[in-house]
Amino acid sequence: MKIVLNGTPREVAAETLADLLSECGMSGRVATAVNEAFVPATLRAATPLHDGDRIEVVAPMQGG
């Protein structure tokens, strides 16, 4: 299916948000949103993806 991940169009096989993170090699502590709605880590496996979804994945940064 075609999605937009962090502003970049991509073709993926993932059916859930958790599958997408795995497919793209994204691990560790990240924040996720689908179509501008925050998705907590506990709900990623139950969050289905659909053609055209816009997914944002961000990692926290330290600094000052």
Steps between C-alpha positions, in 0.01 A plus 500: 500500500607859452548716808688817589762446771652813652406694186642245254273280285575129546368165384475259795364153577421579866139471610537655846702783647712250698570306179604822327751587772648153472506505119680835498747400771378759747545389857560647841307783653302681233177696487250415227203665335267386223317774309605752769352290786748385767523120534645371830742207488243271661260547204741472207437128439124567490524807274431402140653690211307601189607613156585870513558522876748759623727362772743699710770331708727714718771413749556713809819705498707631788686821503474854604 
